[in-house]
Amino acid sequence: MLRVEISLTYGEPAEKAASVATGQVSVTLKEPAGFKVIGTAR
């Protein structure tokens, strides 16, 4: 069995995932009735 432990700060994965490329995408949202609200209203 091989065990590997990796320690990263919170920002390290975000820094590595950051991209300077931008693009446009088209999305279709569900009807409002198709959404489920979780948590508490603020």
N, C-alpha and C positions, 0 to 999 in steps of 0.2 A: 504494500500500500504506500502510495506517495502522497505526502501532505505538503501543500504549498501555502504559505501565508504571505499576503501582500498588504502593505499598509500605505494608504493614500490619504492626503488631506482632502477636505470637501471640494476644494477648487481644482485639484489636479485633473480629475476626469472631465470636468467641464472645459478646462483649458484645452485638453487634447481633442475634445469633440467640437470645439469652436471652428467655424468655417467662415471664410471671407466670401464664399460663393452665395449668391442669392438667386432665387427663381420664383416663378409664379406657378401656383397650382390651382386647380379648380376643385371645389368640394361641394357636396350636397349634404345639408344638415337634415337631421330627423325632424319630424313634426314635433312641436312642443310637448305633445302627449307622450312622445317616445323617450323623453328625458326623465331621469330619476334624480331628485335632489337629495343629497346626503349632507349630514351635518346640521348645524343650527343656523337660522337666519340671523343676520347681523344688521 
